[in-house]
Structures are given as C-alpha cells and as structure tokens.
Amino acid sequence: MQENSRWHTLASADDVAAVASQHILKSAQQAIAERGQFKLVLAGGTTPEKIYRLLAKTDADWANWVIYYGDERCLPADDAERNSMIAKTTLLDHVPIPDAQIFTMQAELGGEHAAGHYRPIVAAAMPFDMVLLGMGEDGHTASLFPGHVHNEDELVHAVYNSPKPPPKRVSISAKALSNTHELLFLITGVNKREIVKAWRAGENLPIATIQPENTLDIYIDSDALPA
C-alpha cells in the first residue's frame, strides 16, 4: 500500500457516491480554471453508476469535460453491459458534453483493434485530470486481472481470458492510469473486505500496480473496510 494515499470511510455505498461526486465536481471546476478542460477517465461498476446518476443532476461546465474509459468489454456497441452504455444512459445522455469530447473504445471490433485505436487517444490525453477506478474481489481494477502479463510500456492492452465474462476486453494500462493529477478508488461492499486487507498488507495485486505520483484518494464504505 503506497504511502501517498488518503482513506475516506463512509457509512454506505450511497454515501461514497455522494461524497465522491462532490469531489469530482470540485476537481472539474479547478481543472477547467487552471487548464481549460477536465479530462476524466470513467470506471465501470455499481458505485460509479450511482455517481454518474448524481452528476447528471448537477449543473457543471459540461462543455469543457472530456470523457475516456478505463476499460471496456468486447461486446456489441449497444450492449447494456458495456461501460460506455452504462455511462451513456446514466450520465452522458443527460448532460451537454460535446460528442467529439467522448472517446469510446471500439471494443465491438475486437480487443486488438480497440487497443490500437485507443493508444494514440490516451497518449494525447495524458496526464489525465482524474481517473476513477473500482476493485474486484480478486484485486483486479479496470480489466487488469491477477495472473495476466502485459507489456508494461503499452498504454492500452487487449485483454484475453478474463476470469469474469466476457473473456475479451480492452484496458488502459497501469502505467497510463497512474499518469493523472488525481486518482479516486471507489470500493464498496462486504465482499471486498478480504481483498482490501490483502491490498493494505502489500500483496501483489493488479490494484497495487496503480501508483500515481500524486496522492490517491480511496473512498470506501464501512462494509468493505477490514476490522
């Protein structure tokens, strides 16, 4: 567990979503004031989905937000299980972010194609202003899974044999996800308690490969926090 981390423990997943969404809005305002835009990498999962629904109800400077995805499933473009579709239905359909500023992974065309298409997009975007990430029960984050070996210098990976369906995915690399002004981990649920304990103990998990130079913020509910 890296030293430059701040832990924010909230009572529930809803509280995590509420507090994290306010953090995002404040950071967006600051990034736009300082750098002219807010480059945000979205995560999949239930807690981010709650955050997107909250953000959709707010009045932000949406014209200067730029959206990227940390990972994607190789499914049809309109599949409800895709991170891009979840973000679209909960947030992007409800706020006026210009379409040209939403960078969707072309995962419906296969992992290699999507990774090749997304690499120059990521290269041009870095450093991101904020990256949102969750964590699975096995310590995976984005679509970086235990036991998978990738070229560490790649900015985007084609992912095969995912232990969670579907088996084919695309993921921004740990190196690129770490290249951000701010990084927020969103962790909720009692099923995460053991893996959080392992992460804090320094086990070699995919989530531990995300190491930004700046402070990272971990928003966690009381259910997920080890005793």
C-alpha positions in Angstrom: 0.0 0.0 0.0 1.6 3.2 -1.1 2.2 6.0 1.4 0.6 8.8 -0.5 -3.0 7.6 0.0 -5.9 9.1 1.8 -8.7 6.9 3.1 -12.2 8.2 3.3 -14.5 5.8 5.2 -18.3 6.4 4.7 -21.2 4.6 6.2 -22.7 3.3 3.0 -22.2 2.9 -0.8 -24.7 5.7 -1.3 -22.5 8.0 1.0 -19.4 7.0 -1.0 -21.2 8.0 -4.2 -22.4 11.3 -2.8 -19.1 12.4 -1.3 -17.0 11.2 -4.3 -19.4 13.0 -6.8 -18.8 16.3 -4.9 -15.0 15.7 -5.1 -15.3 15.1 -8.8 -17.3 18.3 -9.4 -14.8 20.4 -7.3 -11.9 18.9 -9.2 -13.6 19.6 -12.5 -14.1 23.2 -11.7 -10.4 23.6 -10.6 -9.0 21.7 -13.7 -11.1 23.9 -16.1 -10.0 27.0 -14.3 -6.3 26.0 -14.4 -6.0 24.0 -17.7 -9.2 24.8 -19.7 -10.7 21.3 -19.6 -11.4 18.3 -17.3 -10.1 15.0 -18.7 -11.9 12.3 -16.8 -11.5 8.5 -17.1 -14.7 6.6 -16.2 -14.9 3.3 -14.4 -17.5 0.5 -14.6 -19.4 -0.9 -11.6 -22.3 -0.2 -9.4 -20.7 2.6 -7.3 -19.6 4.6 -10.3 -23.0 4.2 -11.8 -24.5 5.8 -8.7 -22.0 8.6 -9.1 -23.0 9.2 -12.7 -26.6 9.5 -11.8 -25.8 12.1 -9.2 -23.5 14.0 -11.6 -26.3 14.1 -14.2 -28.5 16.1 -11.8 -25.9 18.8 -11.3 -25.0 22.0 -13.2 -21.4 21.7 -14.2 -19.3 23.3 -17.0 -20.0 20.3 -19.2 -18.7 21.9 -22.4 -15.2 21.5 -21.1 -15.4 17.9 -19.8 -13.6 15.3 -21.9 -14.5 11.6 -21.3 -12.4 8.5 -21.5 -12.9 4.9 -20.4 -10.5 2.9 -18.3 -11.7 -0.4 -19.8 -14.4 -1.9 -21.9 -15.9 -5.3 -22.7 -15.7 -6.7 -26.2 -19.5 -6.7 -26.8 -21.8 -5.0 -29.4 -21.7 -1.2 -29.2 -25.2 -1.0 -27.8 -24.9 -3.9 -25.3 -26.2 -2.8 -21.9 -23.3 -4.5 -20.2 -20.7 -2.2 -21.8 -19.2 0.6 -19.6 -19.9 3.1 -22.4 -23.6 2.2 -22.4 -23.9 2.5 -18.7 -22.2 5.9 -18.7 -24.4 6.9 -21.6 -27.7 6.0 -20.0 -26.9 7.3 -16.5 -24.9 10.5 -17.4 -23.9 11.3 -20.9 -27.4 11.3 -22.4 -28.4 13.9 -19.7 -25.6 16.5 -19.9 -24.3 18.6 -22.8 -20.8 17.2 -23.2 -19.9 17.5 -26.9 -19.8 14.2 -28.7 -16.3 14.9 -30.0 -15.1 15.0 -26.4 -16.4 11.5 -25.6 -13.8 8.9 -26.5 -15.4 5.5 -26.6 -13.4 2.3 -27.1 -14.2 0.4 -30.3 -14.4 -2.9 -28.4 -17.1 -4.2 -30.7 -14.4 -4.6 -33.3 -12.2 -6.7 -31.1 -9.5 -6.2 -28.5 -6.5 -5.7 -30.7 -8.3 -3.2 -33.0 -9.7 -1.3 -30.0 -6.4 -1.2 -28.2 -4.6 0.1 -31.3 -7.3 2.7 -31.9 -7.2 3.9 -28.3 -3.4 4.1 -27.7 -2.9 7.4 -29.6 -6.0 8.9 -27.9 -4.5 8.0 -24.4 -1.1 9.3 -25.5 -2.6 12.7 -26.5 -4.7 12.9 -23.3 -2.0 12.2 -20.6 -1.8 13.4 -18.0 -5.5 12.9 -17.2 -7.1 15.2 -14.7 -8.8 12.4 -12.9 -9.1 8.6 -13.1 -11.9 6.7 -11.4 -11.3 3.1 -10.5 -13.0 0.3 -8.6 -11.7 -3.0 -7.4 -12.9 -6.6 -7.8 -13.0 -9.3 -5.2 -9.8 -10.7 -6.7 -8.0 -7.4 -6.6 -8.5 -6.5 -10.3 -9.0 -3.0 -11.4 -10.2 -1.8 -14.8 -9.6 -5.0 -16.8 -6.2 -5.7 -15.2 -6.5 -9.2 -13.7 -4.4 -11.3 -11.4 -2.0 -13.6 -13.3 -2.2 -11.6 -16.6 1.0 -10.4 -18.0 1.1 -7.3 -20.3 3.8 -5.2 -21.9 4.2 -2.5 -19.1 5.1 0.2 -21.7 1.8 -0.2 -23.6 -0.7 2.5 -22.9 -3.7 0.2 -23.8 -3.9 -3.6 -23.6 -6.0 -6.1 -25.4 -7.2 -8.5 -22.7 -8.0 -12.2 -23.2 -9.2 -14.9 -20.9 -10.8 -12.6 -18.4 -11.9 -14.6 -15.3 -15.1 -12.5 -15.5 -17.3 -12.7 -18.6 -16.9 -11.6 -21.3 -13.4 -13.1 -21.8 -12.3 -10.4 -24.3 -11.8 -6.9 -23.1 -9.7 -3.7 -23.5 -8.0 -1.9 -20.7 -5.9 1.2 -20.3 -2.6 0.1 -18.7 -1.5 0.6 -15.1 1.2 3.0 -16.3 -1.3 5.2 -18.2 -3.9 5.0 -15.5 -1.3 6.2 -13.0 -0.5 9.3 -15.2 -3.1 11.5 -13.7 -3.4 14.6 -11.5 -6.0 12.8 -9.3 -7.0 9.2 -8.8 -10.1 8.0 -6.9 -10.6 4.4 -5.9 -14.3 3.6 -5.2 -14.7 0.5 -3.0 -17.9 -0.8 -1.5 -19.5 -4.0 -0.2 -18.6 -6.6 2.4 -17.4 -8.9 -0.4 -14.4 -6.6 -0.8 -13.2 -6.7 2.8 -10.7 -9.6 2.5 -9.1 -8.2 -0.7 -8.8 -4.7 0.8 -7.0 -6.3 3.8 -4.6 -8.1 1.3 -4.0 -4.8 -0.6 -3.2 -2.9 2.6 -0.8 -5.7 3.6 1.1 -5.2 0.4 0.1 -8.3 -1.6 1.0 -8.3 -5.3 -2.4 -7.4 -6.8 -3.3 -5.6 -10.0 -4.7 -2.7 -8.0 -1.3 -2.3 -6.4 0.2 -1.5 -9.8 -1.7 1.7 -10.0 0.9 4.1 -8.5 0.3 7.8 -9.3 2.9 10.3 -8.2 0.2 12.4 -6.7 -1.9 11.5 -3.7 -4.6 9.0 -4.4 -8.0 9.1 -2.6 -9.8 5.9 -1.6 -13.5 6.2 -0.9 -14.7 3.1 0.9 -17.8 2.1 2.8 -17.7 0.6 6.3 -18.8 -2.8 4.9 -15.6 -3.1 2.8 -13.2 -1.8 5.5 -11.4 -4.6 7.3 -11.9 -4.7 11.1 
